[in-house]
């Protein structure tokens, strides 16, 4: 079968090529899927460039999340051929989701919410599971509180906006353009800040006065983080997700002490299987009730994977970029 692979780090259009790979029979508790669609995320661009912590050396096989149909199963599996599931992939082991077929651990497979298309399901795992862990499990955002979402138009930020509204919070999102501002408002954001026009802390002060925000959801880092922590409410929580700016947050312990806020790491891979399954069930309920959805930016054909990854890496996407499966 065909799989996209880079034998060296670099720009996706320059280093990604189609390679041939033959899968053995699935091992114990392993599942093989015919890939219907694959979600594209910033980590894909980072790992191809050589800037992602989980991928230390080539070859690189990007694609962290997929939706597909079970074709073969190993011993000890409960899912069966013909089942449709979504899953995270073994990209760090060389088996990413930009492939015709993908073998994954059965424990990483989850049911697709009712009524959700393959394209939407392929973009559900990473943004919404990360968002749920950050917003609800770790920050414990409450009804009536205010959450500031940095990078609101990205796949992670757009999930956080919706989860914040689902629990009854006020949501402020940051963006870099009018198009992205309108997108965030369509997801329910109460206020939108264009950080190209006004520093984030000044804009938040104009909205909230001295009260500040109880939660900051930060997949951006860099300057955005530095400005956001200037407008924390007393006993606020900053949820650290990623560094789409290219720079991890620079932590100032004295500032955290004087403003009395907490710095919280959020990583869905740190959950137990029981936590993952129960949280997914709750998000399926939210999706089926219309509280959350995967906003698809653009769907690319399988032959255009390098272009799809470049779109995300260049911050052109407004929502989730998806690649349709080669055999779908």
N, C-alpha and C positions, 0 to 999 in steps of 0.2 A: 504494500500500500504506500501511498505518497504522504510525506510529512515535510513541513517547512523547517529548515535547519540552517543555522549559520556556523560555519567552521572557524570564524574569527569575529571579533567584536567590530562594530562599525555602524554605519547608517543602514536601516533596514533595506532600502532599495539597492544597496551595494553588496550586502553580505548574505541576505537570505536567499536560499535556493531550495528547490524541491528535491528531496532525496527519497530513495526507496527503502522501506523497512518491512521486515516480515515478523509478525507477532507469533510466538508459540501459543499453544493452548493456554488459556488463563490458569494461573496458579490458584492455590487455595485462597478462597474469599476474594478473588479478583474477578472483575467484570469487564467485558469488552463491549464498547458502544460503537455503532455507526454514528458518526458525528453529524448532527443536523445543523448545528450552528455553534459558533465560538465567540465568546465575548473578548473584546480588545480593551486592555487597560494600560495605564501608564507603566506598570511594572514590565509589560512586554517591551516597550520602547527602551526602558532602562536596562533590562537584561541583555538585549541585543547590543546596546552600546557599551556594555561592560560595567554598568553602574548600579547593579542590583545585588544586595547582600546575599541572597540565596543562590546566586549563580556565579561561581568564582572563576570558571574557565570555560572556553568553548569545548565541544559544540553546544550551541544554544538552541533549544526547541521551545519557543514561546507559546503562549496560550494557556491561561490559568483556569478558565472555566468554560464548560461546554454543556450543551443539551443534546441528547441523542436517544437512540433506540438500542436496547440490549440485544446483542447478537450471540454472544457466547458467555458462559459463566464457569468459574472454577468450582471445586468442591466446597461445600459449606456455605453456599450463597442462598439467600432467600429471594432475591429478585430473579426474574425469569426472562428468557429470550422473548422479545416483543414488548417488554415494559419500556415506557418512556420516562427518563429521569434527567435530572441535571446533576452536575458533579464538578468538583475541583479536580485538577489533573496532577500528574507526576512530572511537571515541567522541569523541576530541578534534577530529576533522574534521567532526563532525555526524552520524555514522552509527553510533549505539550499538546495542546488542543487544536492546533492548526494542522490537522491530519484527517485522512479519510476515516480511520478508525482510531480508537484510543482505549487503552486498558488502564483501569483505575481500581483503587481499593473499594470494595463494596461499601465500607463504612463512610466513604466520601460521597456516595450517591444519595439523592433525596428526591422525593416526588415533586413533579411540576405542579404548581398551583392550578386549580381548575380554570379553564378558559384562557390560559396563557400560551402564546405562540412559542415555537422553538426559538425564534430570534429574541423574544423577551426573556425566556427562561435562561438562555445562554448568558444574559447579562444580569442575572439575579443574585447569584451566589456571592461574588466578591463585594459589590457595593452594599447590598442589603445585609449580609451577614456581618460585614465590618461595621456598618452603620448601627445595627442592632446592638452589637457588643459595645460600641463606643457610646451611643446615645442613651440606651436603656439599661444595659447590664452594668457598665462601668461608671458612667456619669450619673445614672439614675435621675435623668431629667424628669421634672414633675410638671403637672398641669399648672399653668399660670406663671412658670418661670420663663426666662428669655434665653435663647440659644443663638450664638453668633456662629454661622457656618462659613468658614473660609473656603474659597473656590467653589461657590455654590453651583456653578454650571457643569462641573465635572461629574463623572459617574458616582464617585464617593459622596461629593457634596449634595448632589441631587437626591440621593437616597436619604441622607441625614435630614434634609429639609422636610421630606415627606414623613419620616419617622417622628420628627419633632412635632409636626402638626397633628399626627395621629395620637400623640399622648396629650395634646391640648396645650402645647407651649407656644409662646410668641417666637417667631423665627426671623432673624436678620441674616441675609446672605451677602457675600462680597463677590463682585464680578469685575470684568475688565472691559465690557462693552454693553451697548444698549440692547443688542440681540440677546446676550446672556442675561441681562436684567429682566427682560420680558419672559424669558424661559423660566427663571426662578420664580417669578410671580405666578406663572401658570401652574407651578407645582405647589403653590400655597404660601410662599414666603411673604411675610407681613411687611418687611422693609428690605430694600436692596441698596447696597452701597457700591458705587463705582470707585474702586480704589485708585484708578488712574486720575480721577478728578479731585478726590478728597482723602486724606489719610484716614485709615479705618477708625482709629480712636477718636478723632474729631467728629466723624460722621455718627458714631455710636453715641457720643455725648450729646449731639444734637437731637437724637431720637430718645435717649433714656435719661438724659441729665446726669446727675451724680450717682444714680442708682446702679448703673453698669449692667453687665450680663452675668447670669449665673453659670452658663456653660459656654465654652468655646470649643468647637469641633474643628480640628486642624489637620487636614491632609496636605497642607501647603508648606509650612515652615518659613524660614527666612524672615524677610521684612514684615510679612503679614502677621506672623506670630509675635514679633517684637511690638507691633502696634496694637494687636488684640489684647495682650496682657496688660495694657495701660487702662483698659476699661472694664476690669473685672469687678463684679459685685463681691461683697464680703462673703467669705467661705465659698467662693466660686470654684469651678472645676474646669481645667483645660485638658481636653482629650487629644492625645498625640497619636496621629494616624500615619502620616507620611511626610514626604518632602518634594511635592511636585514642583516647587520653585527651584529645585536643585540644591537646596541648602537646608540641612536639619536645623531645628530651632536652637538658638543659643540661650541656654537656661541661665537666668540670673537668680540664684537662691535668695539673695537679700530682697529682691523685688517680690518674690513669692511669699517670703515671710511677712514683709511689711503690708502687703495687700491681702494676706491670709487666704491664698488660693492653693488648690491642689493640682499637681501635674499627674495625669493618669495615662498610662499606656493602654492601648486597646488593640488586641490581636486575636482574630477569630480562631487561629490555630492553637491557642492556649486553652480552648474549652474541652470539656469532657464530651464524649459521644452523646450522652444523655442531654447535656445542655444544648448541643448543636441541634439535635432532633426536636427538642421541645421549643426552641426558639424558631426553628424553621416552621413548625406547625403553627405557631402564633403569627408568623409573617404570611403564611399561606392564608390564614383567616383574614388578615388585613388586606391582602391582595384581592381575595375573592369578595371582600366588602367594598372594594374600590378606594381604600385609604392609601394604598401605595401601588405604584406601577413602575415598570422599566421604561423610561423615556428614550426611545431609540433615535440616535442622531442620524446614522446612515448605515445601510447594509451593503457590504462589499461581497463580490463573488470570491470564491476560493483562490482564483488565479491572481487576485489583487491584494493578498495578505501584506506584502511590504508597504503598499500605499495606505492600507488601513492602519497599520502600526504607526506610520509616519504622521498620519492625521492626528492621532492621539498625542504623540510625542511633541508635536508642534503646537499643541493647545488649541487646535482648530475645532475640536468636537464640542457640541452643545448637547450633552447627554451621552448615551452609551453607543459606541461603535461596535458593530457586529459583522462577523464573516459568516456567510452561508456555507454549509458543508458541501464538499465536492460531490457527494453522492446523494444529497438531499433532494 
